[in-house]
């Protein structure tokens, strides 16, 4: 092909438009790949920091450095804890979230406010716990009595006396629930609490219809702040583990199940090296 024919070929409007289209598509693909890389990097997962025992101002600085946002969702008065300190967060510390995720904080108020006692009779255990938390109260002891409906609230009590709906209580007060227990649904499995932070361990026990018994803190726990940040390194009774040899399945169920309302002793530490590896 001669020089003139080549020049004529490239000056043809069809060829020129095709070349421009190819160049445009190539640039578009290149720009899309660069933009996708930026977006992917922006949405990378990060580990949620532990805001427990920090003030909102301290937590804000940590959140800014970590790339997450904060929102105070509720507050409760907790004695012996630093006023204004975070006592709970969601998602919890150590979870993986996208950058920019909003972390909801529950903080300790300066002094307890008075909140009305809700009416929980007839509620399920799960519903009653959620309603207590919504009203700034805590679930206390679970007391089981014979009834046809298991985990149905029969009575709401404080210090062994029934609490009438609408009565004013200090925010953060614990409320004991009297619950039904049928003969056919008496037992519950013991959950595995090892590695769980104290408050989470309490929640899991209550969801399993069990109570917290003794709390045994090791020498690493120096003060109240340490106690709220402590994690479970052992428990008694141990957790339900299916298919443990050489005992039979029936023996395993008997050994790792309790009557609803029973207590579990927790051993806690802030020294995470004491937490055994999961088998």
Phi, psi and omega per residue, in radians:
X1 nan 2.254 -3.093
X2 -1.333 2.941 -3.132
X3 -1.084 -0.688 -3.129
X4 -1.166 -0.705 -3.129
X5 -1.189 -0.610 3.099
X6 -1.147 -0.778 3.135
X7 -1.084 -0.717 3.134
X8 -1.143 -0.625 3.141
X9 -1.100 -0.796 -3.083
X10 -1.356 -0.326 3.092
X11 -1.541 -0.075 3.090
X12 -1.153 2.301 -3.028
X13 -1.128 -0.519 3.115
X14 -1.209 -0.822 3.139
X15 -1.119 -0.745 -3.135
X16 -1.063 -0.751 3.129
X17 -1.155 -0.644 3.103
X18 -1.142 -0.737 3.122
X19 -1.110 -0.742 3.117
X20 -1.104 -0.664 3.124
X21 -1.145 -0.719 3.119
X22 -1.105 -0.760 3.131
X23 -1.117 -0.717 -3.137
X24 -1.110 -0.759 3.137
X25 -1.123 -0.714 -3.141
X26 -1.100 -0.765 3.114
X27 -1.144 -0.664 -3.141
X28 -1.125 -0.774 3.132
X29 -1.104 -0.722 3.132
X30 -1.104 -0.792 3.137
X31 -1.132 -0.672 3.134
X32 -1.125 -0.701 3.127
X33 -1.144 -0.720 3.105
X34 -1.116 -0.786 -3.138
X35 -1.129 -0.687 3.125
X36 -1.113 -0.674 3.102
X37 -1.113 -0.694 3.120
X38 -1.152 -0.777 -3.136
X39 -1.126 -0.756 3.133
X40 -1.086 -0.715 3.116
X41 -1.151 -0.675 3.141
X42 -1.133 -0.617 -3.102
X43 -1.648 0.371 -3.114
X44 -1.152 2.708 3.137
X45 -1.427 2.479 3.077
X46 -2.251 2.831 -3.140
X47 -1.595 2.250 -3.111
X48 -1.177 2.199 3.094
X49 -1.203 2.875 3.079
X50 -1.620 1.957 -3.122
X51 -1.681 -0.005 -3.092
X52 -1.016 2.344 3.102
X53 1.298 0.022 3.051
X54 -1.560 2.613 2.987
X55 -1.285 2.920 -3.132
X56 -1.082 -0.657 3.130
X57 -1.137 -0.780 3.113
X58 -1.129 -0.737 3.139
X59 -1.106 -0.626 3.140
X60 -1.107 -0.698 3.121
X61 -1.154 -0.733 3.119
X62 -1.135 -0.734 -3.126
X63 -1.121 -0.699 3.140
X64 -1.099 -0.724 3.131
X65 -1.199 -0.557 -3.099
X66 -1.467 -0.339 -3.134
X67 1.570 0.456 3.071
X68 -2.140 2.871 3.116
X69 -1.913 2.757 -3.109
X70 -2.095 2.629 3.030
X71 -2.577 2.215 3.098
X72 -1.422 1.987 -3.049
X73 -1.612 -0.607 3.104
X74 -2.795 3.022 -3.127
X75 -2.481 2.721 -3.125
X76 -2.685 2.580 3.117
X77 -1.556 2.161 3.120
X78 -2.175 2.055 -3.126
X79 -1.116 2.575 3.087
X80 1.260 -0.062 3.091
X81 -1.702 2.591 -3.102
X82 -1.022 2.245 3.117
X83 -1.014 2.366 3.127
X84 1.411 0.025 -3.099
X85 -1.440 2.661 3.095
X86 -1.360 2.234 3.091
X87 -1.965 -0.191 3.110
X88 -2.726 2.614 3.111
X89 -2.510 2.688 3.101
X90 -2.528 2.136 -0.019
X91 -1.110 2.796 -3.090
X92 -1.335 2.839 3.120
X93 -1.051 2.410 3.122
X94 1.658 -0.251 3.118
X95 -1.301 2.688 3.128
X96 -1.668 2.198 -3.135
X97 -2.370 2.886 3.067
X98 -1.298 2.612 3.091
X99 -1.039 2.398 -3.113
X100 1.565 -0.007 -3.142
X101 -1.084 2.484 3.118
X102 -1.543 2.166 3.113
X103 -1.758 2.179 -3.118
X104 -1.604 2.284 -3.079
X105 -1.987 2.500 2.958
X106 -1.943 2.235 -3.032
X107 -2.083 2.768 3.097
X108 -1.474 2.193 -3.132
X109 -1.375 2.894 -3.129
X110 -1.190 -0.663 3.117
X111 -2.591 2.658 -3.078
X112 -1.210 2.326 3.008
X113 -1.644 2.792 3.140
X114 -1.552 2.287 -3.133
X115 -2.225 2.608 -3.124
X116 -1.374 2.486 3.061
X117 -1.323 2.150 3.109
X118 -1.338 2.911 3.061
X119 -1.617 2.010 -3.043
X120 -1.910 -0.153 -3.096
X121 -1.041 2.228 -3.114
X122 1.695 -0.227 3.121
X123 -1.360 2.767 2.953
X124 -1.380 2.879 3.124
X125 -0.999 -0.793 -3.128
X126 -1.093 -0.775 3.126
X127 -1.129 -0.722 -3.117
X128 -1.128 -0.727 3.131
X129 -1.113 -0.756 3.122
X130 -1.099 -0.688 -3.136
X131 -1.191 -0.683 3.078
X132 -1.067 -0.827 -3.139
X133 -1.105 -0.652 3.130
X134 -1.122 -0.475 -3.129
X135 -1.733 0.189 3.095
X136 1.355 0.411 3.126
X137 -2.039 2.905 -3.109
X138 -2.059 2.612 3.054
X139 -1.380 2.203 -3.132
X140 -1.690 -2.161 -3.060
X141 -1.468 2.522 3.057
X142 -1.738 2.105 -3.103
X143 -2.027 2.079 -3.066
X144 -1.825 2.375 3.072
X145 -2.296 2.761 -3.110
X146 -1.092 2.260 3.116
X147 -2.857 2.802 -3.121
X148 -1.223 -0.585 -3.061
X149 -1.827 1.920 3.116
X150 -1.209 2.390 3.110
X151 1.166 0.366 3.008
X152 -1.599 2.233 -3.085
X153 -1.235 2.145 3.115
X154 -1.748 -0.604 -3.096
X155 -2.700 2.658 3.075
X156 -2.066 2.258 -2.984
X157 -2.366 2.790 2.999
X158 -2.532 2.175 -3.081
X159 0.991 0.614 3.073
X160 1.426 0.032 3.139
X161 -2.055 2.512 -3.122
X162 -1.171 2.461 3.125
X163 -1.873 2.165 3.129
X164 -1.316 2.493 3.072
X165 -1.014 2.425 3.138
X166 1.634 -0.245 3.134
X167 -1.163 2.416 -3.132
X168 -1.370 2.285 3.101
X169 -2.256 2.635 3.046
X170 -1.104 2.371 3.102
X171 -0.983 2.386 -3.121
X172 1.643 -0.061 3.129
X173 -1.146 2.565 3.086
X174 -1.644 2.466 -3.121
X175 -2.128 2.195 3.104
X176 -1.481 2.517 3.139
X177 -2.050 2.309 2.984
X178 -1.634 2.118 -3.007
X179 -2.129 2.665 3.102
X180 -1.336 2.679 3.126
X181 -2.574 1.977 3.129
X182 -1.444 2.749 -3.111
X183 -1.112 -0.600 -3.063
X184 -1.457 -0.119 -3.073
X185 -2.264 0.707 -2.988
X186 -1.361 -0.564 -3.014
X187 -1.664 2.700 3.039
X188 -2.485 2.623 -3.139
X189 -1.358 2.591 3.088
X190 -1.464 2.094 -3.120
X191 -1.318 2.772 3.080
X192 -1.482 1.976 -3.065
X193 -1.858 -0.094 -3.086
X194 -1.105 2.242 -3.110
X195 1.633 -0.162 -3.135
X196 -1.495 2.475 3.034
X197 -1.195 2.710 -2.975
X198 -0.866 -0.956 -3.047
X199 -1.127 -0.655 3.109
X200 -1.144 -0.687 3.115
X201 -1.078 -0.710 3.102
X202 -1.073 -0.786 3.141
X203 -1.045 -0.781 -3.111
X204 -1.138 -0.714 3.102
X205 -1.059 -0.819 -3.119
X206 -1.125 -0.655 3.091
X207 -1.130 -0.405 3.103
X208 -1.657 0.214 3.110
X209 1.152 0.572 3.131
X210 -2.142 2.812 3.137
X211 -1.906 2.723 2.999
X212 -1.374 2.199 3.097
X213 -1.585 -2.094 3.103
X214 -1.342 2.560 3.005
X215 -1.938 2.069 -3.102
X216 -1.999 1.918 3.140
X217 -1.698 2.398 3.113
X218 -1.450 -3.087 -3.033
X219 -1.166 -0.292 -3.137
X220 -1.281 -0.313 3.139
X221 -1.536 1.902 -3.023
X222 -1.721 -0.552 -3.047
X223 -2.571 -3.055 -3.092
X224 -1.122 -0.670 3.122
X225 -1.059 -0.720 3.090
X226 -1.097 -0.670 -3.094
X227 -1.133 -0.622 3.131
X228 -1.323 -0.446 3.131
X229 -1.593 -0.145 -3.058
X230 -1.146 2.676 3.111
X231 -2.074 2.731 -3.122
X232 -1.375 2.208 3.057
X233 -1.938 -0.200 3.066
X234 -2.793 2.808 3.140
X235 -2.606 2.733 3.111
X236 -2.525 2.056 0.047
X237 -1.213 2.867 3.104
X238 -1.279 3.004 -3.083
X239 -1.327 2.712 3.041
X240 -1.213 2.134 3.103
X241 -2.222 1.919 -3.105
X242 -1.232 2.657 3.035
X243 1.044 0.810 3.061
X244 -1.572 2.091 -3.136
X245 -1.574 2.671 0.113
X246 -1.651 0.111 -3.123
X247 -1.236 2.806 3.130
X248 -1.391 2.916 3.123
X249 -1.065 -0.670 -3.128
X250 -1.100 -0.752 3.124
X251 -1.082 -0.671 3.138
X252 -1.123 -0.736 -3.140
X253 -1.106 -0.732 -3.129
X254 -1.169 -0.733 -3.069
X255 -1.230 -0.508 -3.014
X256 -2.054 0.473 3.034
X257 -2.275 2.642 -3.104
X258 -2.346 2.829 3.000
X259 -1.211 2.411 3.106
X260 -0.959 2.402 -3.104
X261 1.657 -0.127 3.091
X262 -1.220 2.875 -3.090
X263 -1.887 2.612 3.094
X264 -2.150 2.246 3.105
X265 -1.442 2.332 -3.135
X266 -1.983 2.368 3.063
X267 -1.917 2.123 -2.971
X268 -2.138 2.677 -3.128
X269 -2.688 2.786 2.947
X270 -1.802 -0.029 3.088
X271 -1.565 1.721 -3.029
X272 -1.214 -0.203 3.078
X273 -1.223 -0.269 3.131
X274 -1.430 -0.198 -3.121
X275 -1.334 2.063 -3.128
X276 -1.214 2.645 3.087
X277 -1.223 2.539 3.112
X278 -1.270 2.397 3.082
X279 -1.634 nan nan
